[in-house]
Amino acid sequence: MTPADADYSFGSYHSKTETKGDTIVYTRTFQIEELSVPVSKVDDLKKFYRIIATDERSTAVLISLCH
């Protein structure tokens, strides 16, 4: 899965996927900086939430290497 990074004045979202031994670890951080967003930033806000939605719908495909 591709990491997601979105930084705006009103908030940020970051995610990453890594392996630790036999475990896949998915980490995400969602931080709100401004409780209200001016109308002038509504396009950025939509983009921000699209990035989050796309990241949350991502899937991991596991392939068995056993024969």
RANORJO-V245629 format. One record per backbone hydrogen bond with DSSP energy under -0.5 kcal/mol. CO is the residue of the C=O (numbers start at 0). NH is the residue of the N-H. If there is no record, write none. Layout:
# RANORJO-V245629
co,nh
CO,NH
CO,NH
This chain:
# RANORJO-V245629
co,nh
3,14
5,12
7,10
9,32
9,33
10,7
11,30
12,5
13,28
14,3
15,26
17,24
19,22
22,19
22,24
23,25
24,17
24,26
26,15
28,13
30,11
30,32
37,40
38,41
40,44
41,45
42,46
43,47
44,48
45,49
46,50
47,51
48,52
49,53
50,54
51,55
52,56
54,57
59,61
